């Protein structure tokens, strides 16, 4: 019998139209990046750059070097297309414009 213990973890990746959660067995001491690499997720989606990706565990951003524990889910985050602060500002400006038009009408 081997002394190498394994654990079950999940690796999740999502696009707006498609999501996947991959369950895998990894040796204890496996890092977030190592689990993502072992999951095969890059073969299921084009353009994932694991070396430069941001990762999280259950919604909390973590280092790719973070060591996983049994049952944790690694989340691979896509780069932001737009700055959320700028999107909120633009939405507020449009709402202000609409209110001004409604008052003048």
N, C-alpha and C positions, 0 to 999 in steps of 0.2 A: 504493500500500500504506500502511496506517495504522501510525503509531508506537505505537498503543495495543495493548500485549500483553495477552493473556488467559491465564488459568490455570484448571485444573479443581479444584474443591473439592466437598465434600459437606456437606449439612446433614441432621442426624439428629434425630428426635423420636420419643418412645415413650410409649405408655400401656401398662398391663398387658396389654391384649388386642390392641393394634395398634401396629406400629412402621413407620417409614418412613425411608429414607435417599435423599435427593434429590441427584443429581449435577448440577452446573451450571458453566457457564463464566462467570467474572467478570473484570473488568479487574484487572491488578496494582494493589496498593494498596487493595483492597477490605477493609473491616473485617468483623469477625465479625457485627455487627448488620446491616450492609448485605447481607451474603451471606444471612443468615436472612430478611431482608425480600425479597430478590430470588428466593428459592427457592419462594415461594408456599405455604409450609408452613401459614400461617394459614388458607388456603382449604381445607386438607385436614382440619384439626382445629379444633373449637370451643374458644374460651376461651384461646388462646395470647396472652399479653400480652408481645410482644417488647420493648416499652419498659421493662418491669420484670423481665424474665426473667434468670435466671443462665445463663451460657454456659460451655462448656468446649471444649477441643481435645484429642481423644484422652484424655478423662478428667481433664484438669487444668483447673481453673477459671481463666478469663481474663476480661479486661475486654471489654465490647462494642466498644470502640474498637480492640482488638488487630487489627493488620493481618495478613491471612492470607498463607500461602505455598502454593505449588503442592502439591496433594494432601492438604491438611489437611481434617479433618472437624470441622465445627462441631456441637456437641451443645447442644441446648436443654433445660435442666433444668426439671422441674416443681417447684412449691413443695412442701415436705415437709408431709405431713398430720400426722405425729406426730414429736416429737423423738426421734431414735434413742437418745439416752442414757436417756430416760424409758422407752422400750420395753424396753431391756435391763434396767433396774431392775425393771420389772414382771415380766418373764420370770424373773428371778432370784428374786424374791419368791415367785412361784408354784411354782417348783422347790423352794424351801426349805420351803414349806408341804406339798408332796407328800411330801418326804422325812420331815418331822415326822409326817405321818399314817401313813406306812408303818412308821415305828419304833414308833408307839403301837398299831398294829394287831396 
